[in-house]
Amino acid sequence: MIMIGDRHHDVHGAREHGIDTIGVLWGYGDAAELEDAGVSELAADTQILKELLLDSSGS
C-alpha cells in the first residue's frame, strides 16, 4: 500500500499509519513542502508516478 498525496497533511497521516507516500507535484503542495514532511518519492507527472508504482509493485 502506498499513499499518493500533494500536501504535507497526506504525508503525515500516512506516516502515522506506517504507509510510505509518493508526493505529486501537480497538486497544491510543492517539492519543498513534501520533502520537509518526509515523502518517500516525488512524481512530477503521471508518467513518473506510473513508473514509481510499477517499480514498487515488484518488491
PDB file of N, CA, C and O in Angstrom:
ATOM      1  N   MET A   1       0.854  -1.165   0.000  1.00  0.00           N
ATOM      2  CA  MET A   1       0.000   0.000   0.000  1.00  0.00           C
ATOM      3  C   MET A   1       0.901   1.228   0.000  1.00  0.00           C
ATOM      4  O   MET A   1       1.955   1.249   0.636  1.00  0.00           O
ATOM      5  N   ILE A   2       0.470   2.229  -0.714  1.00  0.00           N
ATOM      6  CA  ILE A   2       1.203   3.495  -0.738  1.00  0.00           C
ATOM      7  C   ILE A   2       0.197   4.640  -0.857  1.00  0.00           C
ATOM      8  O   ILE A   2      -0.809   4.534  -1.560  1.00  0.00           O
ATOM      9  N   MET A   3       0.487   5.715  -0.167  1.00  0.00           N
ATOM     10  CA  MET A   3      -0.362   6.912  -0.224  1.00  0.00           C
ATOM     11  C   MET A   3       0.169   7.814  -1.323  1.00  0.00           C
ATOM     12  O   MET A   3       1.381   7.993  -1.450  1.00  0.00           O
ATOM     13  N   ILE A   4      -0.711   8.372  -2.103  1.00  0.00           N
ATOM     14  CA  ILE A   4      -0.341   9.364  -3.108  1.00  0.00           C
ATOM     15  C   ILE A   4      -1.002  10.660  -2.680  1.00  0.00           C
ATOM     16  O   ILE A   4      -2.223  10.726  -2.535  1.00  0.00           O
ATOM     17  N   GLY A   5      -0.192  11.693  -2.480  1.00  0.00           N
ATOM     18  CA  GLY A   5      -0.753  12.945  -1.995  1.00  0.00           C
ATOM     19  C   GLY A   5       0.002  14.151  -2.492  1.00  0.00           C
ATOM     20  O   GLY A   5       1.081  14.033  -3.073  1.00  0.00           O
ATOM     21  N   ASP A   6      -0.575  15.312  -2.259  1.00  0.00           N
ATOM     22  CA  ASP A   6       0.041  16.549  -2.739  1.00  0.00           C
ATOM     23  C   ASP A   6       0.289  17.577  -1.635  1.00  0.00           C
ATOM     24  O   ASP A   6       0.699  18.701  -1.923  1.00  0.00           O
ATOM     25  N   ARG A   7       0.046  17.206  -0.379  1.00  0.00           N
ATOM     26  CA  ARG A   7       0.266  18.135   0.729  1.00  0.00           C
ATOM     27  C   ARG A   7       0.921  17.423   1.897  1.00  0.00           C
ATOM     28  O   ARG A   7       0.902  16.195   1.983  1.00  0.00           O
ATOM     29  N   HIS A   8       1.501  18.209   2.797  1.00  0.00           N
ATOM     30  CA  HIS A   8       2.186  17.642   3.952  1.00  0.00           C
ATOM     31  C   HIS A   8       1.234  16.852   4.840  1.00  0.00           C
ATOM     32  O   HIS A   8       1.649  15.906   5.508  1.00  0.00           O
ATOM     33  N   HIS A   9      -0.039  17.235   4.850  1.00  0.00           N
ATOM     34  CA  HIS A   9      -1.030  16.513   5.656  1.00  0.00           C
ATOM     35  C   HIS A   9      -1.123  15.045   5.209  1.00  0.00           C
ATOM     36  O   HIS A   9      -1.257  14.141   6.033  1.00  0.00           O
ATOM     37  N   ASP A  10      -1.050  14.832   3.909  1.00  0.00           N
ATOM     38  CA  ASP A  10      -1.116  13.474   3.371  1.00  0.00           C
ATOM     39  C   ASP A  10       0.070  12.639   3.854  1.00  0.00           C
ATOM     40  O   ASP A  10      -0.087  11.482   4.244  1.00  0.00           O
ATOM     41  N   VAL A  11       1.256  13.244   3.821  1.00  0.00           N
ATOM     42  CA  VAL A  11       2.469  12.546   4.237  1.00  0.00           C
ATOM     43  C   VAL A  11       2.414  12.220   5.724  1.00  0.00           C
ATOM     44  O   VAL A  11       2.706  11.094   6.126  1.00  0.00           O
ATOM     45  N   HIS A  12       2.044  13.190   6.531  1.00  0.00           N
ATOM     46  CA  HIS A  12       1.985  12.978   7.980  1.00  0.00           C
ATOM     47  C   HIS A  12       0.942  11.918   8.345  1.00  0.00           C
ATOM     48  O   HIS A  12       1.199  11.060   9.190  1.00  0.00           O
ATOM     49  N   GLY A  13      -0.214  11.976   7.720  1.00  0.00           N
ATOM     50  CA  GLY A  13      -1.258  10.996   8.002  1.00  0.00           C
ATOM     51  C   GLY A  13      -0.828   9.584   7.621  1.00  0.00           C
ATOM     52  O   GLY A  13      -1.072   8.635   8.367  1.00  0.00           O
ATOM     53  N   ALA A  14      -0.196   9.444   6.476  1.00  0.00           N
ATOM     54  CA  ALA A  14       0.268   8.129   6.037  1.00  0.00           C
ATOM     55  C   ALA A  14       1.353   7.603   6.970  1.00  0.00           C
ATOM     56  O   ALA A  14       1.331   6.436   7.361  1.00  0.00           O
ATOM     57  N   ARG A  15       2.301   8.468   7.324  1.00  0.00           N
ATOM     58  CA  ARG A  15       3.381   8.036   8.221  1.00  0.00           C
ATOM     59  C   ARG A  15       2.850   7.576   9.567  1.00  0.00           C
ATOM     60  O   ARG A  15       3.379   6.630  10.151  1.00  0.00           O
ATOM     61  N   GLU A  16       1.825   8.225  10.059  1.00  0.00           N
ATOM     62  CA  GLU A  16       1.232   7.851  11.340  1.00  0.00           C
ATOM     63  C   GLU A  16       0.727   6.406  11.319  1.00  0.00           C
ATOM     64  O   GLU A  16       0.621   5.756  12.359  1.00  0.00           O
ATOM     65  N   HIS A  17       0.419   5.922  10.121  1.00  0.00           N
ATOM     66  CA  HIS A  17      -0.092   4.563   9.963  1.00  0.00           C
ATOM     67  C   HIS A  17       0.912   3.634   9.289  1.00  0.00           C
ATOM     68  O   HIS A  17       0.558   2.535   8.862  1.00  0.00           O
ATOM     69  N   GLY A  18       2.178   4.082   9.193  1.00  0.00           N
ATOM     70  CA  GLY A  18       3.233   3.243   8.644  1.00  0.00           C
ATOM     71  C   GLY A  18       3.177   3.055   7.141  1.00  0.00           C
ATOM     72  O   GLY A  18       3.631   2.033   6.627  1.00  0.00           O
ATOM     73  N   ILE A  19       2.627   4.024   6.432  1.00  0.00           N
ATOM     74  CA  ILE A  19       2.470   3.930   4.983  1.00  0.00           C
ATOM     75  C   ILE A  19       3.416   4.927   4.304  1.00  0.00           C
ATOM     76  O   ILE A  19       3.458   6.098   4.680  1.00  0.00           O
ATOM     77  N   ASP A  20       4.172   4.461   3.307  1.00  0.00           N
ATOM     78  CA  ASP A  20       5.021   5.359   2.512  1.00  0.00           C
ATOM     79  C   ASP A  20       4.146   6.234   1.623  1.00  0.00           C
ATOM     80  O   ASP A  20       3.000   5.896   1.326  1.00  0.00           O
ATOM     81  N   THR A  21       4.712   7.370   1.202  1.00  0.00           N
ATOM     82  CA  THR A  21       3.962   8.327   0.391  1.00  0.00           C
ATOM     83  C   THR A  21       4.725   8.735  -0.843  1.00  0.00           C
ATOM     84  O   THR A  21       5.925   9.002  -0.781  1.00  0.00           O
ATOM     85  N   ILE A  22       4.039   8.784  -1.960  1.00  0.00           N
ATOM     86  CA  ILE A  22       4.559   9.407  -3.173  1.00  0.00           C
ATOM     87  C   ILE A  22       3.897  10.774  -3.258  1.00  0.00           C
ATOM     88  O   ILE A  22       2.671  10.885  -3.288  1.00  0.00           O
ATOM     89  N   GLY A  23       4.716  11.801  -3.296  1.00  0.00           N
ATOM     90  CA  GLY A  23       4.189  13.150  -3.435  1.00  0.00           C
ATOM     91  C   GLY A  23       4.074  13.526  -4.895  1.00  0.00           C
ATOM     92  O   GLY A  23       5.005  13.306  -5.670  1.00  0.00           O
ATOM     93  N   VAL A  24       2.950  14.087  -5.275  1.00  0.00           N
ATOM     94  CA  VAL A  24       2.746  14.522  -6.654  1.00  0.00           C
ATOM     95  C   VAL A  24       2.836  16.047  -6.721  1.00  0.00           C
ATOM     96  O   VAL A  24       2.352  16.758  -5.840  1.00  0.00           O
ATOM     97  N   LEU A  25       3.466  16.521  -7.783  1.00  0.00           N
ATOM     98  CA  LEU A  25       3.765  17.952  -7.889  1.00  0.00           C
ATOM     99  C   LEU A  25       2.767  18.728  -8.744  1.00  0.00           C
ATOM    100  O   LEU A  25       3.014  19.887  -9.078  1.00  0.00           O
ATOM    101  N   TRP A  26       1.652  18.110  -9.101  1.00  0.00           N
ATOM    102  CA  TRP A  26       0.642  18.846  -9.859  1.00  0.00           C
ATOM    103  C   TRP A  26      -0.559  19.219  -8.998  1.00  0.00           C
ATOM    104  O   TRP A  26      -1.605  19.606  -9.518  1.00  0.00           O
ATOM    105  N   GLY A  27      -0.411  19.104  -7.697  1.00  0.00           N
ATOM    106  CA  GLY A  27      -1.482  19.474  -6.773  1.00  0.00           C
ATOM    107  C   GLY A  27      -1.191  20.817  -6.125  1.00  0.00           C
ATOM    108  O   GLY A  27      -0.630  21.713  -6.756  1.00  0.00           O
ATOM    109  N   TYR A  28      -1.575  20.951  -4.863  1.00  0.00           N
ATOM    110  CA  TYR A  28      -1.439  22.217  -4.158  1.00  0.00           C
ATOM    111  C   TYR A  28      -0.084  22.408  -3.491  1.00  0.00           C
ATOM    112  O   TYR A  28       0.374  23.542  -3.346  1.00  0.00           O
ATOM    113  N   GLY A  29       0.568  21.318  -3.080  1.00  0.00           N
ATOM    114  CA  GLY A  29       1.860  21.426  -2.412  1.00  0.00           C
ATOM    115  C   GLY A  29       3.002  21.518  -3.412  1.00  0.00           C
ATOM    116  O   GLY A  29       2.824  21.285  -4.607  1.00  0.00           O
ATOM    117  N   ASP A  30       4.186  21.865  -2.897  1.00  0.00           N
ATOM    118  CA  ASP A  30       5.365  21.891  -3.755  1.00  0.00           C
ATOM    119  C   ASP A  30       6.394  20.904  -3.222  1.00  0.00           C
ATOM    120  O   ASP A  30       6.199  20.295  -2.170  1.00  0.00           O
ATOM    121  N   ALA A  31       7.488  20.752  -3.954  1.00  0.00           N
ATOM    122  CA  ALA A  31       8.511  19.769  -3.607  1.00  0.00           C
ATOM    123  C   ALA A  31       9.079  20.015  -2.212  1.00  0.00           C
ATOM    124  O   ALA A  31       9.263  19.069  -1.446  1.00  0.00           O
ATOM    125  N   ALA A  32       9.356  21.261  -1.876  1.00  0.00           N
ATOM    126  CA  ALA A  32       9.936  21.574  -0.568  1.00  0.00           C
ATOM    127  C   ALA A  32       9.007  21.157   0.564  1.00  0.00           C
ATOM    128  O   ALA A  32       9.456  20.568   1.548  1.00  0.00           O
ATOM    129  N   GLU A  33       7.719  21.456   0.436  1.00  0.00           N
ATOM    130  CA  GLU A  33       6.745  21.078   1.468  1.00  0.00           C
ATOM    131  C   GLU A  33       6.708  19.563   1.648  1.00  0.00           C
ATOM    132  O   GLU A  33       6.720  19.063   2.772  1.00  0.00           O
ATOM    133  N   LEU A  34       6.664  18.845   0.537  1.00  0.00           N
ATOM    134  CA  LEU A  34       6.575  17.387   0.605  1.00  0.00           C
ATOM    135  C   LEU A  34       7.866  16.762   1.133  1.00  0.00           C
ATOM    136  O   LEU A  34       7.823  15.826   1.932  1.00  0.00           O
ATOM    137  N   GLU A  35       9.007  17.274   0.691  1.00  0.00           N
ATOM    138  CA  GLU A  35      10.288  16.752   1.177  1.00  0.00           C
ATOM    139  C   GLU A  35      10.457  17.027   2.666  1.00  0.00           C
ATOM    140  O   GLU A  35      10.926  16.162   3.406  1.00  0.00           O
ATOM    141  N   ASP A  36      10.083  18.213   3.108  1.00  0.00           N
ATOM    142  CA  ASP A  36      10.167  18.549   4.535  1.00  0.00           C
ATOM    143  C   ASP A  36       9.285  17.621   5.379  1.00  0.00           C
ATOM    144  O   ASP A  36       9.618  17.312   6.523  1.00  0.00           O
ATOM    145  N   ALA A  37       8.172  17.186   4.812  1.00  0.00           N
ATOM    146  CA  ALA A  37       7.256  16.296   5.531  1.00  0.00           C
ATOM    147  C   ALA A  37       7.762  14.854   5.551  1.00  0.00           C
ATOM    148  O   ALA A  37       7.283  14.040   6.340  1.00  0.00           O
ATOM    149  N   GLY A  38       8.734  14.534   4.680  1.00  0.00           N
ATOM    150  CA  GLY A  38       9.312  13.191   4.677  1.00  0.00           C
ATOM    151  C   GLY A  38       8.747  12.254   3.630  1.00  0.00           C
ATOM    152  O   GLY A  38       8.700  11.042   3.842  1.00  0.00           O
ATOM    153  N   VAL A  39       8.319  12.797   2.507  1.00  0.00           N
ATOM    154  CA  VAL A  39       7.780  11.980   1.430  1.00  0.00           C
ATOM    155  C   VAL A  39       8.820  10.950   0.967  1.00  0.00           C
ATOM    156  O   VAL A  39      10.019  11.229   0.968  1.00  0.00           O
ATOM    157  N   SER A  40       8.355   9.765   0.574  1.00  0.00           N
ATOM    158  CA  SER A  40       9.254   8.702   0.121  1.00  0.00           C
ATOM    159  C   SER A  40       9.804   8.983  -1.278  1.00  0.00           C
ATOM    160  O   SER A  40      10.992   8.776  -1.529  1.00  0.00           O
ATOM    161  N   GLU A  41       8.957   9.446  -2.177  1.00  0.00           N
ATOM    162  CA  GLU A  41       9.314   9.735  -3.566  1.00  0.00           C
ATOM    163  C   GLU A  41       8.502  10.935  -4.038  1.00  0.00           C
ATOM    164  O   GLU A  41       7.473  11.278  -3.455  1.00  0.00           O
ATOM    165  N   LEU A  42       8.990  11.568  -5.113  1.00  0.00           N
ATOM    166  CA  LEU A  42       8.252  12.665  -5.743  1.00  0.00           C
ATOM    167  C   LEU A  42       7.988  12.318  -7.202  1.00  0.00           C
ATOM    168  O   LEU A  42       8.837  11.730  -7.872  1.00  0.00           O
ATOM    169  N   ALA A  43       6.816  12.684  -7.683  1.00  0.00           N
ATOM    170  CA  ALA A  43       6.458  12.482  -9.084  1.00  0.00           C
ATOM    171  C   ALA A  43       6.030  13.818  -9.675  1.00  0.00           C
ATOM    172  O   ALA A  43       5.093  14.457  -9.196  1.00  0.00           O
ATOM    173  N   ALA A  44       6.734  14.224 -10.724  1.00  0.00           N
ATOM    174  CA  ALA A  44       6.419  15.499 -11.367  1.00  0.00           C
ATOM    175  C   ALA A  44       5.266  15.378 -12.358  1.00  0.00           C
ATOM    176  O   ALA A  44       4.623  16.374 -12.690  1.00  0.00           O
ATOM    177  N   ASP A  45       5.002  14.156 -12.831  1.00  0.00           N
ATOM    178  CA  ASP A  45       3.908  13.954 -13.779  1.00  0.00           C
ATOM    179  C   ASP A  45       3.393  12.524 -13.663  1.00  0.00           C
ATOM    180  O   ASP A  45       3.940  11.712 -12.916  1.00  0.00           O
ATOM    181  N   THR A  46       2.342  12.231 -14.406  1.00  0.00           N
ATOM    182  CA  THR A  46       1.709  10.924 -14.279  1.00  0.00           C
ATOM    183  C   THR A  46       2.583   9.788 -14.797  1.00  0.00           C
ATOM    184  O   THR A  46       2.472   8.664 -14.309  1.00  0.00           O
ATOM    185  N   GLN A  47       3.441  10.049 -15.761  1.00  0.00           N
ATOM    186  CA  GLN A  47       4.338   9.006 -16.264  1.00  0.00           C
ATOM    187  C   GLN A  47       5.325   8.586 -15.177  1.00  0.00           C
ATOM    188  O   GLN A  47       5.573   7.394 -14.991  1.00  0.00           O
ATOM    189  N   ILE A  48       5.881   9.545 -14.470  1.00  0.00           N
ATOM    190  CA  ILE A  48       6.803   9.220 -13.371  1.00  0.00           C
ATOM    191  C   ILE A  48       6.050   8.488 -12.261  1.00  0.00           C
ATOM    192  O   ILE A  48       6.572   7.532 -11.688  1.00  0.00           O
ATOM    193  N   LEU A  49       4.842   8.924 -11.955  1.00  0.00           N
ATOM    194  CA  LEU A  49       4.037   8.234 -10.949  1.00  0.00           C
ATOM    195  C   LEU A  49       3.816   6.778 -11.349  1.00  0.00           C
ATOM    196  O   LEU A  49       3.959   5.877 -10.522  1.00  0.00           O
ATOM    197  N   LYS A  50       3.474   6.548 -12.597  1.00  0.00           N
ATOM    198  CA  LYS A  50       3.271   5.188 -13.095  1.00  0.00           C
ATOM    199  C   LYS A  50       4.531   4.354 -12.906  1.00  0.00           C
ATOM    200  O   LYS A  50       4.464   3.221 -12.429  1.00  0.00           O
ATOM    201  N   GLU A  51       5.675   4.911 -13.278  1.00  0.00           N
ATOM    202  CA  GLU A  51       6.943   4.185 -13.135  1.00  0.00           C
ATOM    203  C   GLU A  51       7.228   3.860 -11.673  1.00  0.00           C
ATOM    204  O   GLU A  51       7.653   2.747 -11.364  1.00  0.00           O
ATOM    205  N   LEU A  52       7.004   4.808 -10.772  1.00  0.00           N
ATOM    206  CA  LEU A  52       7.232   4.560  -9.352  1.00  0.00           C
ATOM    207  C   LEU A  52       6.306   3.475  -8.814  1.00  0.00           C
ATOM    208  O   LEU A  52       6.721   2.633  -8.018  1.00  0.00           O
ATOM    209  N   LEU A  53       5.048   3.499  -9.256  1.00  0.00           N
ATOM    210  CA  LEU A  53       4.105   2.487  -8.794  1.00  0.00           C
ATOM    211  C   LEU A  53       4.461   1.100  -9.332  1.00  0.00           C
ATOM    212  O   LEU A  53       4.371   0.108  -8.609  1.00  0.00           O
ATOM    213  N   LEU A  54       4.858   1.036 -10.576  1.00  0.00           N
ATOM    214  CA  LEU A  54       5.236  -0.256 -11.142  1.00  0.00           C
ATOM    215  C   LEU A  54       6.513  -0.793 -10.512  1.00  0.00           C
ATOM    216  O   LEU A  54       6.638  -1.999 -10.300  1.00  0.00           O
ATOM    217  N   ASP A  55       7.469   0.097 -10.206  1.00  0.00           N
ATOM    218  CA  ASP A  55       8.690  -0.327  -9.543  1.00  0.00           C
ATOM    219  C   ASP A  55       8.392  -0.871  -8.156  1.00  0.00           C
ATOM    220  O   ASP A  55       8.991  -1.862  -7.737  1.00  0.00           O
ATOM    221  N   SER A  56       7.472  -0.232  -7.436  1.00  0.00           N
ATOM    222  CA  SER A  56       7.183  -0.662  -6.058  1.00  0.00           C
ATOM    223  C   SER A  56       6.321  -1.911  -6.019  1.00  0.00           C
ATOM    224  O   SER A  56       6.312  -2.612  -5.007  1.00  0.00           O
ATOM    225  N   SER A  57       5.596  -2.208  -7.090  1.00  0.00           N
ATOM    226  CA  SER A  57       4.718  -3.376  -7.063  1.00  0.00           C
ATOM    227  C   SER A  57       5.483  -4.676  -7.196  1.00  0.00           C
ATOM    228  O   SER A  57       4.967  -5.736  -6.840  1.00  0.00           O
ATOM    229  N   GLY A  58       6.707  -4.616  -7.703  1.00  0.00           N
ATOM    230  CA  GLY A  58       7.501  -5.828  -7.856  1.00  0.00           C
ATOM    231  C   GLY A  58       8.310  -6.185  -6.645  1.00  0.00           C
ATOM    232  O   GLY A  58       8.940  -7.243  -6.628  1.00  0.00           O
ATOM    233  N   SER A  59       8.324  -5.348  -5.625  1.00  0.00           N
ATOM    234  CA  SER A  59       9.145  -5.635  -4.443  1.00  0.00           C
ATOM    235  C   SER A  59       8.355  -6.240  -3.315  1.00  0.00           C
ATOM    236  O   SER A  59       8.913  -6.534  -2.258  1.00  0.00           O
TER     237      SER A  59
END
